[in-house]
Amino acid sequence: MIELNEEFWIDFYQQYYSIEISKIIENYKKDDHSLIIDYKDLLIRNPDIADKLIDSPSEVIHSAKKALINYVQNIKETTGLTDDEIDNLNIRFINIINKINIRDIRGTDISKFVSIEGIVKKVTEVRPKIITAVFRCKLCGFTSEINQKGNKFIEISYCENCKKNVPFELIYEKSRFVDAQKIRLEEYSERLKSGEQPQTIDVSVDDDLAGKVLPGERVVINGVLKSYQKEVHGIKSLFFDIYVVCNSIEVKERDFEEINISKEDEKEILELSKDPLINEKIARSIAPSIYGYETIKSALSLQLFSGVRKNLPDGSKIRGDIHILLIGDPGVAKSQLLKYITDLSPKGIYTSGKSVTSAGLTATAVKDDFGDGRWTLEAGALVLADDGIAAVDEMDKMRSDERTSLHEVMEQQTVSIAKAGITATLKARCALLGAANPKLGRFDPYEPIATQINMPPTLLSRFDLIFIMTDRPNKEQDLAMAEHILRSHYVGEMQRSRFKDDDKELIENIKRIEPEIPPNFLRKYIAYSRDNIFPVLTKEAINKIKDFYTSMRSGGEDSPIPITARQLDALVRLAEASARMRLSNTISVKDVDRVLKIVEESLKQVGVDQETGKFDIDVLMVGTSKSQRDRIWVLKNLIKELMNTGDGIASELDLMDRVKEEGLDVEKVERDLSILKRDGEIAEIRPGYFKLVNI
């Protein structure tokens, strides 16, 4: 039997925590009056008591708190604290060595001290919770105190003074309340096996721990596992539910901390980074079973590594995450690429636009049993993917109000909630990888991109890179793709049937579709890079980017705008990601050259005016090219002239005659007229006659 005497704790505090206790006394706050004890210190000082904390936590925590109160009471004159403030001091233990997964909790763990990792899925509002209730007899005025434990409010009906059952009333002024909150903790999705659903556990938080975490944050919850009997329609069940009475919360600050990188792994990572072809190897390791798409795979590899998030002196922030959109014909492996990237990313979440809602993507306030009928805040996919990659398939199938919720996430990287009195801003610092299909099934290279997919230009402009994936007949490419796909099937069949170590043909085929860098190791490589590498631009790299930007925009005032500051930001992010792939702390000219090729390839696909063949970013940014805007301007002037000579209206026949005189393309003008009608800029008075709405 281990004796928990006060002398041990007093000596322990004096040896390890005298400075911390002094700081708590000097800076006593309502939301910060706890002594944080590192479990490892207790383990060094007395392993038996450290073990007893795990097996009999209530006893150890009570004795430690009692000793702390007495320790501070002895120096009360120098502290300036009241008796109530001293009594409110808490003991909290962190850095528990043995952590347990939520799904591995069993009945033998009840009443034990547990340490659980997870992501905060839901939180309730912070509300007062009664811990000591003072009752007064309505007949004689006698008062009684009842310590409230468990989940149900305990009342009294028998008066010790009157010696009979009498009505009592609760005296709020003399009762003791603490701030309280409930948290729902969910398992990390990236640790789940195929088909597993993430499990959750509820956590009871009170006093100065309440209100410290928000949905989406990754935390370690340390506390005592408790149970309560479930009731179904008032009948007690044989089954018990579990929850954690929280003792301490550790918010995980480092990215990808849950990925275990050993010293051997680190040595291998550093060795691999010295390979001069590391960027190409990583790109080839992305979905090798999918033929082609070298530029797209290079871009996706940069997205995995990400740029550097920056906080500027004026308080503004620049995102480092890279957003990529894939638009393409059916059957070009868009969804497979999305799934592969989310599996490869140390933190990845995949969802489909067909079934997603704005609440499921961002966050929502809900009213349910978890919050005892009160409003609770629940995190969506983009919040849960904080510091990772969120892949949204079928983005064109999303409703317009759902797509609107993406604007804030993509640029500000936050989710703002204002509902039912709850106002909160959650972090959503994730890269977005989207996929969309053209409206008419297949992509038309002669139509502007904005008119072919069901997405507004304001959303398209927020993507750093957009790629078109078309399915066009090409004899050489079709033959190579057929061989690649059939080779993949052949390898799969042979491995299930008659694979032999000396089958040279099969081994050669396996090498062709096997990643050059194994996925598990590549995940560690990415996590190591994002945690430790923060590259800066060299002067040569700055000049290279500057020259590219200025040369692209040097066409003159009347020329189309080929590139904007948004693409300049994207260039820097991509160059930072390229340096991170090499584990380099400096961005070289080679990094800039590599990403310039990718950016130019993207701009050729989505930022070229098909009428003139020139770069025009407005095709993407606003949905209309400069040549189209110029034509519409001429068209409006012609309509205005006809209105002045035609009693305020213009005839379509007369307009087409004038259009031919001006040398404009009749087919394009007809398309422009339908756009003006759709946007409400011209009104058709009667068939064949119209007028400008705003002259």
N, C-alpha and C positions, 0 to 999 in steps of 0.2 A: 504493500500500500504506500503510495507516494503522498507525502504530507506537503500540502501547499501552504506553508506558513508565510506570514507577512514579511518576515525578515529576508526571505529569498527574493521576493519581488522588489523590496526596497533596495537591496544590494544590486539587483539586476538593473533597476532604473538609474541608480547612481553610476554604475559602471558603463552603461551603454546609452542612456537616454536623458541625461540630466540637461543637456543643451536643448533638446527637443521639447522637454517639459517646460523649460523657462520660456521658450518661444510661444508655446500655447498659452501660458499665463499672461505674457505681455500682450499678445495679439488675440485675446479671447474674442471669438465671434459666434454669432448664433449659428452660422453655417459652417463653422470650422473650429471644433473644440475636441478633437480626438487625437490620442497618441497612437501613431502608426508604428507597430512593432514588426520588424523583419523576422519571419519564422526561422531563417537561417541563424540569426543571433541567438534565438532561444535554443536551437538545436545544438549550437556550440557550447552554450553555457550549461544546459542541462537536458540531455537527450531524452531522459525519462519524462520530464514535464512536457517536452515537445510532443512526444508520443501520446501523452495523456490529453493534450489539446485536441488531437484528432479523435480519440476514443470517447472522451468525456468533456466536450467543449464547454458546456454550460458551467461546470464546476471551475474549470481553469479560468474562463473569462470573468466569472464572478469574483474569484479570489484576486485576479490581477487588477480589476477595476477597484475593488475595495482597498487594496494596497495603494493604488494611485491616489485615491481620494484622501486617505490618511496621510500620504506623503505630502500632498499639497496643503492639507489642513495644518500640518506642523509648521509650514512657512506662510500661513494665511496672512499674517500681518504685513508681509512684504509683497503680497500678490495683489491686493485690492479687490479680490473676488468675493462675491457673497457666497453663503452656504449653498444656495440653490445652484449657482453657477458651478461650484466645485462638484456638487452631486451629479451634475449633467455631463461631467467628463466621461469620455468613452475610451475603450481599448479596442484597437483594430489590428488584426494580423494580416500580413501580405506575404507574397512570394512563397506560398505553400508548394512544396516540392512535387508531391504526387497529385496530378490533376486527373479528373475523371470526366469521361464523355457523358453527355446527357442520356444517351441510349444505353449506357453501361451501368446506370444507377440501379441498385437492387434493394430489397427489403433489409438486408444486413447493414446498409449505409444509413438507415434512419437513426436520427439523434447523433450522427457523427459529423465532424467538421469536414466539409467538402470544398474543393476548388474546381470550378466549372468554367470552361471557355465557351464563348459563343458571341452571337451578334444580337443586339437589342432589336427585337421585332416590334414590340408595342410598349408604351408607357402610359400610365394614367396621370391625371393632374395631381399635384401635391396638395394634400388635404390634412387637417389636424386629426390625429388618432388619440383616443383616450387611453392612458396606461394606468392611471390611478384615479378611480372614481370615488368621490365623496358624496355620501347620501345623508339626508336629514329626515328624521321621523316627523311626520306631519302632525302627530299628537303632542309629543313631549319636546321635540327639537333636538333629540340626541343624534349625534353624527357618527357615521361609520365609514371606514375606508375599505375599498376592495381593489386589489391589484388585478387588472384585466390581462388575461393570458389567452392565447388561442385566437380563434376567429369569431367567437360569439361574445356578445356583451353580457356580462354577469351582473344581475341585479340582486338586491336583498329584500326580504319581506318580513323578517322577524326582528323586532327591536329588543336589544339586550336590556334596555332600561325599562320599557313597558312590559317585557316578558310575554309578548303576544304578537301575532301577525297584524301588522298595520301598514298603511301606505307610506312609501318613502318618495322623496324627490331628490333629483340630482342637483348638486350645487356646482355649477360650472366654474365659478370663481376660484373655488378651492381645489377642484380636480386638476390633475396634471395631464397636459396634452403634449404630443410631439408631432412634428411634420412627418407625414407618411406617404408612401407611393408604392405602386405595384409595377413590376417590370416583367415582361415575358421575354425569355432568352431562347434563342434558336440556334441549332447546330450550324456550323460552317457548311455551306452547300458544296464547297470544293472538296470536302473530305468524304462526301457520301459516295457509296458504291452505286452502280447502275440500278435504277428502279427504286432506290430508297427515298422515303419522304423525310425531310428534316423534322426532328423531334424538338419539342419545346418543354420548358419548365418555368413556372412562375416564381418570382422572387419578391419577398416582402422587404421593403427598404424603409428605414425611418431615421429620424433625427437629422444630423448634418450630412447624411448621404442622400437624402431626398432631393430630387431636382438636379442631380449632377450629370445624368446621361440623357442622350436623345436617341431616337430610333436610328438604326444604321451604324451606330458605334460598336466597335469590337472591344469586348471587355472580358475580364476575368472576375467572376463572382465568388467570393469566399464567404462561407457561412455555415449554419447548422441546418441539416436536412430534417424537415419535420413532415408529419403525415396527418391527415384528417379523414374521417370516415365519410364516404359519399352517401347521399340520400337521394332516392328516386321516388317522387311523389310522397314524400314524408316517411318512407320506409327506409331504414338503414340498410345499406348494402354490405356485402361481404368484402367489397373492394375498397381500398384506401387510395387517396390521391396524395401526391407529395408536393412540397414546395420548399424553398430555401429562405430561412431567416438570415438576411444578409448581415455579415459582419464588416466586410470591406469590399470596395470596388477598385479594380485596377484597369484603367483605360489604356488600351494598347496603342502606343504612339507610333512605333516603327511599322513601316509597310512590310507585308508578307512575313511577319514574325513567326507565323505558324508553320512555315516551310523550314524544315530542319536541314541546315547546311553544315555538314561536318568539316573538320579541317582537311580531310582528304578531298572532299567535294570542292572546297575553296582552292586547294592546290590545283586540282584538275580544271577548274573554271579559269584560273589565271593562266594556265598553260594553253588552254584552248583559245583564249583571247589574243594570243600572240600570232595565231594563224593569219597570214595576210589575206586569206579568202574567207574570213569569218563571216562577213556580211552575206556573201553569196551562199555559204553553207547553211546559215540560219534560214535564209529565204527558201532554199531547196528542202529544208526539213519541215516546211509547212505543207501539210496535205500532199505528200508525194504521190499518193494514189490518184490525184486529180491532175490530168495532163495540162501542160501549158500554164498560161497566166503568170509569166515570170515577173512582170512589172507589178501586178496586183499582189503577188506573194511578197515581193520586196516591200511594198507599202504596208502590208499587214504585219510584217516583221518589225517595221518601225513603230507601228501602233502598239505592239506588245511592249516595247521598251519605253515608249513615251518620251516627251520632252520634259523640261524642268519647270515645276510650278514656282512662280516668283511672287513675292510680296514686296511692293514698292514703298519707298519712304512716305508717300502721300496717303498710304492706306489702301490703294487699289491693288488688285491682283491680276496676274496674267496666267491663264491656264497653260498647263503643259501637256494635257491629254490631246490626242489626235483623233479627230472624227473622220470616219471614212464611210462612203455610201457606194454600194454596188447596185447598178441598174442593169438588168439584162433579160434576155429572152428566156422562156422556160427551158429547163434541162441543161443549164450551163453551170451547175454545181454551186450556185450562190449559197444555198442553205447548208451544204456540206462544208463550205469554207467557214461560215459563221459558227457552226457547231465545233469545228476543229479548233478555231481560235479561242472559243470560250473554254474548251477542255484544256488547251495549252496555257492559257493565262492563269497565273497564280490566283487570281480572283475573277471569275467570269460567270455571268448569268445570261442565259438564253431565253428569249420570249418571242412570241409571234404576234404581229400586229392585228391578226384576225380576231384574237380573243382578249387582247389587252385593253384595259381602261386607263384613264389618266390617273385614277387613284392607285391602280395596280402598278403603274410605272413610277409614279412620284411618291406621294404619301397621302394619307387621308385621316380624318377624325371620324371615329365610329363610336356607336353607343351599344355596348353589349355586356354580357355577364362578367367578362374579365374585369371591367371597371366598376362592378356592382351597379350597373345602370348608368354610370357617368360616362362622359366623353373620354375616349382614349386616342392617342396618336399612334398610327400604324405606318411602318415604312414600306415603300414599294420597291420594285426591282432596281431602279436607278440609285436609290439611297443605299440599298443592300450591296450594290456593286461599287460602293465608294472605294477609290484607289484601285479599281480593276477595269474590266471591259464589260459593257452591257451590249449584247447583240440583239437587235430587234429585226426579226424577219417580217416580210410582207408589210413594210411600212406604208405602202400605198393603200392598203386595206384599212388603215386606221381612220377613225372618224376625225373630222376637223378639230373638234374640241380636245380630243386626245393628243393630236399633233401639236396643238398650241402649247400644251404643258411642257413640250421639249425645248422651247425657245430659251427659257431661263436656265434649264439644266445644261444646255450645250455651251452657253457663253459664260454665265455667272457661276455655273456649277453648284447651284444651291436649289433647294425646293422650299418655297414659301407657302405656309399654310395659314389661312385666316378663316376659321370656321368654328361656330358654336362657342365663341369666346376664347378659343385657343389660337394664339398667334405665335408661330414658331418658324425658324429657318433651319432646315436640315442640310447637311453636307451631301453633295452628290458629285464628288470629284472623280467621275468615271469617263472613260473614252467610249464613244458610241460607234458601233459598227452596224450599219443598217443595210438592208437589202430591199429592193423594190422591183416590180414588174411594170413594163409599159402599159398604158391604158388599153391599147388594142392588141395586146398579146406579144407582139414583136416590135423591136425598136426600129424606127424609121430614121436613117442618118440625115435626111434632108429636112426634118422637122426640129424646131427648138426643143431642147430637153424639158423645159418647164411645161410645155403643152402636152407632153407625152406621158407624164406621170402625175398621179393625183397628189401632188405635194406643192405647197406654195413656194415661190422663189425666196421668201424670207427665211424659210427653213433650209432650203438647199444651200443658200449662201453661207450657212454656218458650218458646213462640212469642209474640212481642210482639203480632202481629195474625193473626187467622184470619178468612178470608172464605169464605162459601158462594156458589158459582156454580151457580145452578139454571137449568134449561131449562123454563120454564112458558109455555104458549100465551098470547099477548097480541097482539091484532090490530094495534095501532099499532106496537109494538116489532117484531113479526115483519115488518111491511111495511118499516120503516126498515132492519132488518137485511138483508132480501132485496135492497133497493136498494143497500145498501153493498157486499154481497158481489158482486152482479152488476156493479156499477160497477168493482170491482177486477179482475174477469175481463175486462171490456171494455177497460180501460186496458192490461192485459197483452197482449190480442190486437191492439189497434191499434198498440202500440209495435213489435210484431214484423212488422206488415204494412205499413200505409200512414200512418205518423205524419208529419204535416206541421207546420211551425212556425206556420202560420196556422189550424190546426184548433182553433177556440176551444172547442168542446164537449169535446174531448179534454183540452186544457190545463186547463179548469175541473175536470174529473174527476180529473186527476193531482194538482191542488192539494188536493183533498179527502182523498186517501189518502197524500199525501206528508208526511213529518215536518216540522214547523215549524222544527226545529233538526236539521240533517244529523247522522246517527249518528257520523261520524268527529269532527266538531267537538264534539258533546255528550260524547264520551269524553274529549276534552281538557278540556272545561269541568269535568267530574266530577273528573278527576285533579288539576286545578289547585286546585279547591275543597278536596278532601280533604288536599292537601299543605300548603295555606297558611291555611285558615280554621279557627279553633278558638273557636267562639262561647261566650259566657257568659250566664247568665240575668240579666235585669234584675229589679229588685225587683217591678215590676208583673207580670212573667211568673211570678215565684215565687208571688206572691199569687194569681194566676189559677189556677195548677195546684193550689195548696193549697186554695183554695175549692172547686174541682171535686172533689178527693179527699175532703175532709171532708163535703161535702154529699151525696155518693154513699153515704157510710158512716154517715149520721145517722139510720138507721131504728130504732135501739134494739137492746138486747141480744138480743131474740128474733126479730129480723128476719134475712132472708137476707143474706149478705155480697155486695154488688154488685161490689166491686173490692178488690184487694189491693195490697201494696207492689210486687209485680212489675209491675202495670199502671202504677203511679206511675213506676217506672224507665223503662218503655217510653215514657211520655209525655215524659219529659225527653229521651230519645234521639231521638224523632221531632221534637221542637221544635228540637233542635240541628241535625238534618238539614234542616229547613225553613229555618233561618237560613243554613246552608251553601249552599243553593240560590240564595240572594240574595247570596252572598259577603259576608254580614254577620257581624261579630265579636260582635254582641249579639243575644239572642233577645228578640223583641218580643211583645207581647200578640197581635198578628196571627198570629204563628207558632203560638202556643199555641191560638188559636181554630181555626186551620186543622187542627191535628192532633187537637183534641178532637172535631171532626166525624168524622174518620176512625176514631178509637178508639170513639166512641159507635156508629158504624155497625157496627163489628166486634162490639162487645158485644151489640148488638141481635140479631145473627145467631147468636151462639154462647153468649152468657151470660145468656139469658133463660129462666126457668122457664116452660115452656109451660102448666103447670097454673094458675099465678097471674098470669102476664104480667109479673112483676117481675124486675129484674136479680138474678141469683144466679150469681156467678162459680164456685161449687162445681159447677155443671153441667159446666163445663170442667175445673176444677182436680182434682176428685175423682170426677167421673163421676156424681154423684147430687145432686139439688137438695135444698134444705132441706125442701120439702113432702114429698118422697119419704122423706127420713130420718125426718121426724116420723111419717109413716104406718107405716114399718117399725118404729119404736119402739113405736107402739100395737099393731101386729101381734104383736110379740114378747111384749108384756105379756098379750095375749089368749091366746096359745099357752101361756104360763106358767100362767095361771089354769086353763085347760082341763087342763093336765098335773097340776095339784094335785088336781083333782077326778076325774081319769080314770086313776088308777093309773100316772102318769108318762108317759102318751102323750096326744096330742090328736087328735081326729077332725076331718078336713077339713070334713065336713058341719056339725058343731057350730061350727067356726071361722067358716064362711061365714054362719051364722045370726047370730053375734055381730058380724061385720063389718057386716052390714046394720043391726043395731041401733045401731051406732056411726055409721052414716051414711057409711061409706067406700065408694069406688067398687070394686065386685067385680072388674071387669076389671083395674084397676090393682093390686089386692091379689094377684090370681093371678100377675101379672107379678113382683110383689115376692117372692112365694113361690118362684118359679123362680130368682130371683137369690140368695135365701138358701140354696136347695139347692145351686146352683152354687158358691157361696162356702164351703159346708161348715158354715154356721151352724145349719142344721136337718138332721136325718137322717130319711129315710122308713123307718120300721120295717117296714111292710107297706103295700100300696096303700091310700091314704086315711087313713093314720095316721102321725104323725111326732112328733118331739120336738126341743127345743132341745139343741144339742151343748154349748155353754158357758153354764151358767146362772149 
